[in-house]
Structures are given as C-alpha cells and as structure tokens.
C-alpha cells in the first residue's frame, strides 16, 4: 500500500515472526500481534487501522474486542455473526427496487432462493423441509427458463448459511439427491471452515458458469467465474476463479481452483451502448453493478446488526 506504513500480523498464536519468500524474490514477514490497552500493536508499531483478512468463521477473537482503532471490515461482519440468507434477502430487495426504476426483471441480477430453518445432516433432521424446498425452487427456476427459452437443466446450490472457503456446499438437480446422500456427503455438509457446525442452509438458484478463460497464455480455456474487488464503493478489478476439473453447473470454489487476474483495462463505471452486450466493457460493467448492490446490502446488514446489538445491550441494562 503506497504511502502507508504497513505490517502484516497474525491472529494465529505465533511467538516469532514468520518469513515467506515471494516469487518476486522479496520476502513477506508475518508478525505476532499484541494488545496494548485498547490498541493492537506489532513490535511497537501501532497502526491507525486494522485491515482484516480473516472471515472470523471460528468466532470473534477476544483481542479484537472494544478496540479504539478502526477495523475494516467491522468485526461484526464476520461469519460468526452474519447470515447468508439475511444478506441475500436484503440484496433481493435492493435489486427489486433498482429494477423497478429501469423496467428490468430482477431475476437477471438476483438468483432465486429459499430457506429451511434448522437442519442436521448427520441426524437427518430437517430433511423433509429441505427436499420440498429444493423441489419447489427447481420448479420455479424451470418456469423462468421456459419464459426465457433457456435449454439448460436447472440446479440449486445448497450452502452453509455462514462461513466461506467453499466448505459446506453441494449442488442438486433433483429433490431426491438431497435425501440419498451417503455418510461421507452428510459429514461434509455437517461442518464448514474451522469446524463451525452447520445447522442452517441457504438453498439458492445455481447459475451456469459459461465463461471460460486460460490459466496460462495459449493454454486451454476452462470454466471460470468472476470475483470482484472493491475499495470503498469503487470497483477496482478482481480475478477469475478457474477450475480444470469442474463443469458449468459445479462449484468452482473447491480444491484445485486456480486464479487469473481480472483487470479492468478501461473505466467500466458506465456501459457502452455502441458495443455488444457481451463486450468486455459491458460485461464488467454488469459485474460492477452486482458488486455495488452486494456492498450496499452488506452496509444495510451491518446497520441491522448494530441496531440489534444496541437493543440487546439496552435490554441487558434494564434487566440488571
């Protein structure tokens, strides 16, 4: 980060700096961190901002409690606190609001989804609800496919309601698939990153990944999906997640995935009406619109979390 004094710290309990050799020939050093009053420091370096590169799936670390420094993103937006269903519910509402102003079907920007409450894959609790929700969602997707003359077969993605890293994710093209899971599949769907138990899932319309990119120049092209980076509310680029062994209706966020830079070679803040809808500029513009809607949804989500925490704190005060 040009112009800033930066140190890389570790939330993991390390006692000595760890050095990593980079392909450029330079070295990256990861330092142990310590708490000094209401601040986090690294070898006497006391930053003004803590940039978190940890999704906090395993919980909220005590060392991050009640800091006077700004943490970005806020600790409350870790997966110990968030719900994918709640996030996408907000996202869907924002998408509907936007599409109503431009006379566009929200389905183009927001996949259909369902929620099923409590579930335990190992004990087979909630299985009937999951099966019925998958069946209803597949029928709803098929109706959309028929409306838009899409010939592909619909599928759904069933994913843990919290957590990342591609864990606790499965796809299904029929309701029967979710009731005929073997022991290994049930075990895989019972826990996500850092052993976080799965007791609720999001059932979401699967979107076929038709983009293909090469991992290396002049290499074969493989199924890919874009991931967009933002700084503040600005879209700044991203990368393609590519997998050589996955198809268009499978999760690419799995072991064996490769990553290819996705530079925005020209400003994509506005579409190009003179270019085809599938031109690079227009395609990246749409990605940017989705990313900004998701960011706005996360902002509303954070506001709701803060309001709920404040209300809970007030109730605790009344009780005491």
C-alpha positions as a Markdown table, in Angstrom:
| # | Residue | x | y | z |
|---|---|---|---|---|
| 1 | Unk | 0.0 | 0.0 | 0.0 |
| 2 | Unk | 1.9 | 3.0 | -1.3 |
| 3 | Unk | 2.5 | 5.8 | 1.1 |
| 4 | Unk | 1.4 | 3.9 | 4.2 |
| 5 | Unk | 3.3 | 2.1 | 6.9 |
| 6 | Unk | 2.1 | -1.4 | 6.9 |
| 7 | Unk | 2.8 | -4.5 | 9.0 |
| 8 | Unk | 1.3 | -8.0 | 8.5 |
| 9 | Unk | 0.1 | -9.5 | 11.7 |
| 10 | Unk | -1.4 | -12.9 | 12.6 |
| 11 | Unk | -4.4 | -13.8 | 14.6 |
| 12 | Unk | -3.0 | -17.2 | 15.0 |
| 13 | Unk | -0.9 | -17.7 | 18.1 |
| 14 | Unk | 2.7 | -17.3 | 16.8 |
| 15 | Unk | 5.5 | -16.1 | 19.0 |
| 16 | Unk | 8.2 | -15.2 | 16.4 |
| 17 | Unk | 8.0 | -13.5 | 13.0 |
| 18 | Unk | 7.4 | -15.9 | 10.1 |
| 19 | Unk | 9.1 | -15.1 | 6.7 |
| 20 | Unk | 7.6 | -16.0 | 3.3 |
| 21 | Unk | 9.7 | -16.0 | 0.2 |
| 22 | Unk | 7.8 | -14.4 | -2.7 |
| 23 | Unk | 8.1 | -15.2 | -6.5 |
| 24 | Unk | 9.5 | -11.7 | -7.0 |
| 25 | Unk | 12.5 | -12.5 | -4.8 |
| 26 | Unk | 11.3 | -10.3 | -2.0 |
| 27 | Unk | 10.3 | -11.5 | 1.5 |
| 28 | Unk | 7.0 | -11.0 | 3.3 |
| 29 | Unk | 7.1 | -11.1 | 7.1 |
| 30 | Unk | 4.1 | -12.0 | 9.3 |
| 31 | Unk | 4.4 | -10.7 | 12.9 |
| 32 | Unk | 2.8 | -11.8 | 16.2 |
| 33 | Unk | 0.3 | -9.2 | 17.4 |
| 34 | Unk | -0.3 | -8.0 | 21.0 |
| 35 | Unk | -2.9 | -6.0 | 22.8 |
| 36 | Unk | -1.8 | -2.7 | 24.4 |
| 37 | Unk | -4.7 | -1.1 | 26.2 |
| 38 | Unk | -7.4 | -0.7 | 23.5 |
| 39 | Unk | -5.0 | -1.0 | 20.6 |
| 40 | Unk | -3.3 | -3.7 | 18.7 |
| 41 | Unk | 0.4 | -3.3 | 18.1 |
| 42 | Unk | 3.2 | -5.1 | 16.2 |
| 43 | Unk | 6.7 | -4.8 | 17.6 |
| 44 | Unk | 5.9 | -1.3 | 18.9 |
| 45 | Unk | 4.1 | -0.3 | 15.6 |
| 46 | Unk | 0.6 | 1.0 | 16.5 |
| 47 | Unk | -1.5 | 1.3 | 13.3 |
| 48 | Unk | -4.4 | 3.6 | 12.9 |
| 49 | Unk | -6.4 | 1.0 | 11.0 |
| 50 | Unk | -6.7 | -2.8 | 11.2 |
| 51 | Unk | -7.4 | -4.4 | 7.8 |
| 52 | Unk | -8.9 | -7.8 | 8.5 |
| 53 | Unk | -8.2 | -10.6 | 6.1 |
| 54 | Unk | -9.9 | -13.2 | 8.2 |
| 55 | Unk | -13.6 | -14.0 | 7.9 |
| 56 | Unk | -13.8 | -14.9 | 11.6 |
| 57 | Unk | -15.8 | -18.1 | 10.9 |
| 58 | Unk | -14.4 | -19.5 | 14.2 |
| 59 | Unk | -15.8 | -16.7 | 16.3 |
| 60 | Unk | -14.9 | -13.2 | 17.5 |
| 61 | Unk | -11.3 | -13.2 | 18.9 |
| 62 | Unk | -11.1 | -11.5 | 22.3 |
| 63 | Unk | -8.1 | -9.5 | 21.1 |
| 64 | Unk | -10.4 | -7.6 | 18.7 |
| 65 | Unk | -13.0 | -6.6 | 21.4 |
| 66 | Unk | -13.5 | -2.9 | 22.2 |
| 67 | Unk | -10.7 | -1.5 | 20.0 |
| 68 | Unk | -10.3 | 2.2 | 19.6 |
| 69 | Unk | -8.7 | 1.5 | 16.2 |
| 70 | Unk | -10.9 | 1.2 | 13.2 |
| 71 | Unk | -11.3 | -2.4 | 11.9 |
| 72 | Unk | -12.1 | -2.9 | 8.2 |
| 73 | Unk | -14.4 | -4.7 | 7.6 |
| 74 | Unk | -16.1 | -4.4 | 11.0 |
| 75 | Unk | -15.7 | -7.3 | 13.3 |
| 76 | Unk | -19.5 | -7.7 | 13.4 |
| 77 | Unk | -19.4 | -8.6 | 9.8 |
| 78 | Unk | -17.5 | -11.8 | 10.4 |
| 79 | Unk | -19.2 | -15.1 | 9.8 |
| 80 | Unk | -19.6 | -15.7 | 13.5 |
| 81 | Unk | -22.4 | -13.1 | 13.3 |
| 82 | Unk | -23.7 | -13.0 | 9.7 |
| 83 | Unk | -26.3 | -15.0 | 7.8 |
| 84 | Unk | -26.2 | -15.5 | 4.0 |
| 85 | Unk | -29.9 | -15.8 | 3.9 |
| 86 | Unk | -30.3 | -12.4 | 5.6 |
| 87 | Unk | -27.7 | -10.8 | 3.3 |
| 88 | Unk | -29.3 | -12.1 | 0.1 |
| 89 | Unk | -32.8 | -11.1 | 1.4 |
| 90 | Unk | -31.5 | -7.5 | 1.6 |
| 91 | Unk | -29.8 | -7.9 | -1.7 |
| 92 | Unk | -33.0 | -9.1 | -3.3 |
| 93 | Unk | -35.0 | -6.2 | -2.0 |
| 94 | Unk | -32.4 | -3.7 | -3.3 |
| 95 | Unk | -32.4 | -5.4 | -6.7 |
| 96 | Unk | -36.2 | -5.2 | -6.9 |
| 97 | Unk | -36.1 | -1.5 | -6.1 |
| 98 | Unk | -33.4 | -0.8 | -8.8 |
| 99 | Unk | -35.1 | -3.0 | -11.4 |
| 100 | Unk | -38.5 | -1.3 | -10.8 |
| 101 | Unk | -36.9 | 2.0 | -11.9 |
| 102 | Unk | -35.4 | 0.7 | -15.1 |
| 103 | Unk | -38.2 | -1.8 | -16.0 |
| 104 | Unk | -36.0 | -4.9 | -15.7 |
| 105 | Unk | -36.8 | -8.3 | -14.4 |
| 106 | Unk | -34.9 | -8.6 | -11.1 |
| 107 | Unk | -34.1 | -12.3 | -11.9 |
| 108 | Unk | -31.4 | -11.1 | -14.2 |
| 109 | Unk | -29.4 | -9.7 | -11.2 |
| 110 | Unk | -30.7 | -11.8 | -8.3 |
| 111 | Unk | -30.9 | -15.6 | -8.1 |
| 112 | Unk | -34.0 | -17.2 | -6.6 |
| 113 | Unk | -33.5 | -18.7 | -3.1 |
| 114 | Unk | -35.2 | -20.5 | -0.2 |
| 115 | Unk | -34.5 | -21.0 | 3.5 |
| 116 | Unk | -35.3 | -24.1 | 5.5 |
| 117 | Unk | -34.7 | -23.3 | 9.2 |
| 118 | Unk | -32.9 | -25.8 | 11.4 |
| 119 | Unk | -31.2 | -28.8 | 9.8 |
| 120 | Unk | -28.8 | -31.5 | 10.9 |
| 121 | Unk | -27.4 | -33.6 | 8.0 |
| 122 | Unk | -25.9 | -36.3 | 10.3 |
| 123 | Unk | -29.2 | -36.8 | 12.2 |
| 124 | Unk | -31.3 | -36.3 | 9.1 |
| 125 | Unk | -33.3 | -33.6 | 10.9 |
| 126 | Unk | -35.0 | -31.1 | 8.6 |
| 127 | Unk | -34.6 | -33.4 | 5.6 |
| 128 | Unk | -38.2 | -33.3 | 4.6 |
| 129 | Unk | -38.3 | -29.5 | 4.6 |
| 130 | Unk | -35.0 | -29.4 | 2.5 |
| 131 | Unk | -36.4 | -31.8 | 0.0 |
| 132 | Unk | -39.6 | -29.9 | -0.5 |
| 133 | Unk | -37.8 | -26.5 | -0.8 |
| 134 | Unk | -35.4 | -27.9 | -3.3 |
| 135 | Unk | -38.3 | -29.3 | -5.4 |
| 136 | Unk | -40.2 | -26.0 | -5.3 |
| 137 | Unk | -37.2 | -23.9 | -6.1 |
| 138 | Unk | -36.3 | -26.2 | -9.1 |
| 139 | Unk | -39.8 | -25.8 | -10.4 |
| 140 | Unk | -39.6 | -22.0 | -10.0 |
| 141 | Unk | -36.3 | -21.9 | -11.9 |
| 142 | Unk | -37.7 | -24.1 | -14.7 |
| 143 | Unk | -40.6 | -21.7 | -15.1 |
| 144 | Unk | -38.0 | -18.9 | -15.6 |
| 145 | Unk | -36.0 | -21.0 | -18.0 |
| 146 | Unk | -39.2 | -21.7 | -20.0 |
| 147 | Unk | -40.1 | -18.0 | -20.0 |
| 148 | Unk | -36.6 | -17.1 | -21.4 |
| 149 | Unk | -36.2 | -20.1 | -23.6 |
| 150 | Unk | -33.2 | -21.4 | -21.7 |
| 151 | Unk | -32.5 | -25.1 | -22.6 |
| 152 | Unk | -30.1 | -26.0 | -19.8 |
| 153 | Unk | -31.2 | -28.1 | -16.8 |
| 154 | Unk | -31.9 | -26.2 | -13.6 |
| 155 | Unk | -29.9 | -26.9 | -10.5 |
| 156 | Unk | -29.6 | -25.5 | -7.0 |
| 157 | Unk | -26.7 | -24.8 | -4.7 |
| 158 | Unk | -27.2 | -25.8 | -1.1 |
| 159 | Unk | -24.7 | -23.9 | 1.1 |
| 160 | Unk | -24.0 | -23.3 | 4.8 |
| 161 | Unk | -25.8 | -20.2 | 6.0 |
| 162 | Unk | -22.5 | -18.9 | 7.4 |
| 163 | Unk | -18.8 | -19.4 | 6.5 |
| 164 | Unk | -16.7 | -19.4 | 3.4 |
| 165 | Unk | -13.8 | -21.3 | 1.8 |
| 166 | Unk | -16.1 | -23.4 | -0.3 |
| 167 | Unk | -17.0 | -25.8 | 2.5 |
| 168 | Unk | -20.5 | -27.0 | 3.3 |
| 169 | Unk | -21.6 | -26.6 | -0.3 |
| 170 | Unk | -23.3 | -29.1 | -2.6 |
| 171 | Unk | -25.4 | -28.9 | -5.8 |
| 172 | Unk | -28.5 | -30.8 | -6.8 |
| 173 | Unk | -30.6 | -31.2 | -9.9 |
| 174 | Unk | -33.4 | -33.0 | -8.2 |
| 175 | Unk | -35.0 | -33.2 | -4.7 |
| 176 | Unk | -34.1 | -36.9 | -4.5 |
| 177 | Unk | -30.4 | -36.1 | -4.5 |
| 178 | Unk | -30.6 | -34.4 | -1.1 |
| 179 | Unk | -32.3 | -37.4 | 0.5 |
| 180 | Unk | -29.9 | -40.0 | -0.9 |
| 181 | Unk | -26.6 | -38.6 | 0.5 |
| 182 | Unk | -24.1 | -41.1 | 1.7 |
| 183 | Unk | -22.3 | -40.9 | 5.0 |
| 184 | Unk | -19.3 | -39.1 | 3.5 |
| 185 | Unk | -21.5 | -36.5 | 1.9 |
| 186 | Unk | -23.5 | -35.9 | 5.1 |
| 187 | Unk | -20.3 | -35.5 | 7.1 |
| 188 | Unk | -19.0 | -32.9 | 4.5 |
| 189 | Unk | -22.3 | -31.0 | 4.9 |
| 190 | Unk | -22.2 | -31.0 | 8.7 |
| 191 | Unk | -19.3 | -28.6 | 9.3 |
| 192 | Unk | -17.7 | -25.7 | 7.5 |
| 193 | Unk | -14.5 | -23.7 | 7.9 |
| 194 | Unk | -12.7 | -24.0 | 11.3 |
| 195 | Unk | -15.2 | -26.8 | 12.3 |
| 196 | Unk | -18.1 | -24.4 | 12.5 |
| 197 | Unk | -21.2 | -26.6 | 12.7 |
| 198 | Unk | -23.9 | -26.3 | 10.0 |
| 199 | Unk | -27.4 | -26.1 | 11.4 |
| 200 | Unk | -29.0 | -23.9 | 8.7 |
| 201 | Unk | -28.5 | -23.7 | 4.9 |
| 202 | Unk | -29.3 | -21.4 | 2.1 |
| 203 | Unk | -30.9 | -23.0 | -1.0 |
| 204 | Unk | -30.0 | -20.9 | -4.0 |
| 205 | Unk | -30.6 | -21.0 | -7.7 |
| 206 | Unk | -27.5 | -22.3 | -9.4 |
| 207 | Unk | -26.1 | -20.1 | -12.2 |
| 208 | Unk | -24.3 | -21.8 | -15.1 |
| 209 | Unk | -20.7 | -20.7 | -15.4 |
| 210 | Unk | -20.4 | -20.2 | -19.2 |
| 211 | Unk | -17.3 | -18.0 | -19.1 |
| 212 | Unk | -14.0 | -19.7 | -20.0 |
| 213 | Unk | -10.5 | -18.4 | -19.5 |
| 214 | Unk | -7.0 | -19.7 | -19.9 |
| 215 | Unk | -4.8 | -20.2 | -16.8 |
| 216 | Unk | -1.7 | -19.6 | -18.8 |
| 217 | Unk | -1.2 | -17.9 | -22.1 |
| 218 | Unk | -2.0 | -20.1 | -25.1 |
| 219 | Unk | -3.4 | -22.7 | -22.7 |
| 220 | Unk | -6.8 | -24.4 | -23.0 |
| 221 | Unk | -9.8 | -22.4 | -21.7 |
| 222 | Unk | -11.6 | -23.7 | -18.6 |
| 223 | Unk | -14.8 | -22.9 | -16.8 |
| 224 | Unk | -14.4 | -19.6 | -14.8 |
| 225 | Unk | -16.4 | -17.3 | -12.5 |
| 226 | Unk | -15.6 | -13.6 | -11.7 |
| 227 | Unk | -14.8 | -12.3 | -8.3 |
| 228 | Unk | -14.9 | -8.5 | -8.0 |
| 229 | Unk | -12.7 | -6.4 | -5.7 |
| 230 | Unk | -13.9 | -3.0 | -4.3 |
| 231 | Unk | -12.2 | -0.3 | -2.4 |
| 232 | Unk | -14.7 | 1.8 | -0.5 |
| 233 | Unk | -17.6 | 2.0 | -3.1 |
| 234 | Unk | -15.3 | 1.8 | -6.1 |
| 235 | Unk | -14.9 | -1.3 | -8.3 |
| 236 | Unk | -11.2 | -1.7 | -8.8 |
| 237 | Unk | -10.8 | -5.1 | -10.5 |
| 238 | Unk | -10.8 | -8.7 | -9.5 |
| 239 | Unk | -9.9 | -12.2 | -10.6 |
| 240 | Unk | -11.4 | -15.2 | -12.3 |
| 241 | Unk | -11.7 | -18.4 | -10.2 |
| 242 | Unk | -10.9 | -21.2 | -12.7 |
| 243 | Unk | -11.1 | -25.0 | -12.3 |
| 244 | Unk | -9.8 | -27.5 | -14.8 |
| 245 | Unk | -11.9 | -30.4 | -13.5 |
| 246 | Unk | -15.3 | -28.7 | -12.9 |
| 247 | Unk | -18.3 | -28.2 | -15.2 |
| 248 | Unk | -20.6 | -25.3 | -15.8 |
| 249 | Unk | -23.0 | -26.4 | -13.0 |
| 250 | Unk | -20.5 | -27.2 | -10.3 |
| 251 | Unk | -19.0 | -25.2 | -7.5 |
| 252 | Unk | -15.6 | -23.8 | -8.6 |
| 253 | Unk | -14.6 | -22.8 | -5.1 |
| 254 | Unk | -13.0 | -26.1 | -4.3 |
| 255 | Unk | -9.5 | -27.6 | -4.1 |
| 256 | Unk | -7.7 | -27.4 | -7.4 |
| 257 | Unk | -9.0 | -24.0 | -8.3 |
| 258 | Unk | -6.6 | -21.5 | -9.9 |
| 259 | Unk | -6.9 | -17.7 | -10.0 |
| 260 | Unk | -6.4 | -15.5 | -13.0 |
| 261 | Unk | -6.2 | -11.6 | -12.7 |
| 262 | Unk | -9.3 | -9.8 | -14.0 |
| 263 | Unk | -8.0 | -6.2 | -14.7 |
| 264 | Unk | -10.4 | -3.5 | -15.7 |
| 265 | Unk | -8.4 | -2.3 | -18.7 |
| 266 | Unk | -10.8 | 0.6 | -19.2 |
| 267 | Unk | -13.2 | 2.5 | -17.0 |
| 268 | Unk | -16.4 | 0.4 | -16.6 |
| 269 | Unk | -18.4 | 2.8 | -14.5 |
| 270 | Unk | -20.8 | 3.3 | -17.4 |
| 271 | Unk | -21.9 | 0.8 | -20.1 |
| 272 | Unk | -21.1 | 1.2 | -23.8 |
| 273 | Unk | -24.3 | 1.4 | -25.8 |
| 274 | Unk | -22.4 | 1.1 | -29.0 |
| 275 | Unk | -20.8 | -2.3 | -28.0 |
| 276 | Unk | -22.4 | -5.7 | -27.9 |
| 277 | Unk | -24.0 | -6.7 | -24.5 |
| 278 | Unk | -21.2 | -9.4 | -24.2 |
| 279 | Unk | -18.3 | -7.0 | -24.9 |
| 280 | Unk | -15.7 | -6.8 | -22.2 |
| 281 | Unk | -16.6 | -3.3 | -21.0 |
| 282 | Unk | -20.4 | -4.1 | -20.8 |
| 283 | Unk | -19.8 | -7.5 | -19.1 |
| 284 | Unk | -17.5 | -5.9 | -16.5 |
| 285 | Unk | -20.0 | -3.1 | -16.0 |
| 286 | Unk | -22.7 | -5.6 | -15.1 |
| 287 | Unk | -20.3 | -7.3 | -12.7 |
| 288 | Unk | -19.7 | -3.9 | -11.1 |
| 289 | Unk | -23.4 | -3.3 | -10.7 |
| 290 | Unk | -23.9 | -6.6 | -8.9 |
| 291 | Unk | -20.8 | -5.9 | -6.7 |
| 292 | Unk | -22.1 | -2.4 | -5.7 |
| 293 | Unk | -25.5 | -3.8 | -4.9 |
| 294 | Unk | -23.9 | -6.5 | -2.7 |
| 295 | Unk | -21.8 | -3.8 | -1.0 |
| 296 | Unk | -24.9 | -1.8 | -0.3 |
| 297 | Unk | -26.7 | -4.9 | 1.0 |
| 298 | Unk | -23.7 | -5.5 | 3.4 |
| 299 | Unk | -24.0 | -1.9 | 4.6 |
| 300 | Unk | -27.7 | -2.4 | 5.4 |
| 301 | Unk | -26.8 | -5.7 | 7.0 |
| 302 | Unk | -24.2 | -4.0 | 9.3 |
| 303 | Unk | -26.7 | -1.3 | 10.2 |
| 304 | Unk | -29.2 | -4.0 | 11.3 |
| 305 | Unk | -26.6 | -5.9 | 13.3 |
| 306 | Unk | -25.6 | -2.7 | 15.1 |
| 307 | Unk | -29.2 | -1.8 | 15.9 |
| 308 | Unk | -29.9 | -5.4 | 17.2 |
| 309 | Unk | -26.8 | -5.3 | 19.3 |
| 310 | Unk | -27.7 | -1.9 | 20.7 |
| 311 | Unk | -31.3 | -3.1 | 21.5 |
| 312 | Unk | -29.9 | -6.2 | 23.2 |
| 313 | Unk | -27.5 | -4.1 | 25.3 |
| 314 | Unk | -30.3 | -1.8 | 26.3 |
| 315 | Unk | -32.4 | -4.8 | 27.4 |
| 316 | Unk | -29.5 | -6.2 | 29.4 |
| 317 | Unk | -29.2 | -2.8 | 31.1 |
| 318 | Unk | -32.9 | -2.9 | 32.0 |
| 319 | Unk | -32.6 | -6.5 | 33.4 |
| 320 | Unk | -29.7 | -5.6 | 35.6 |
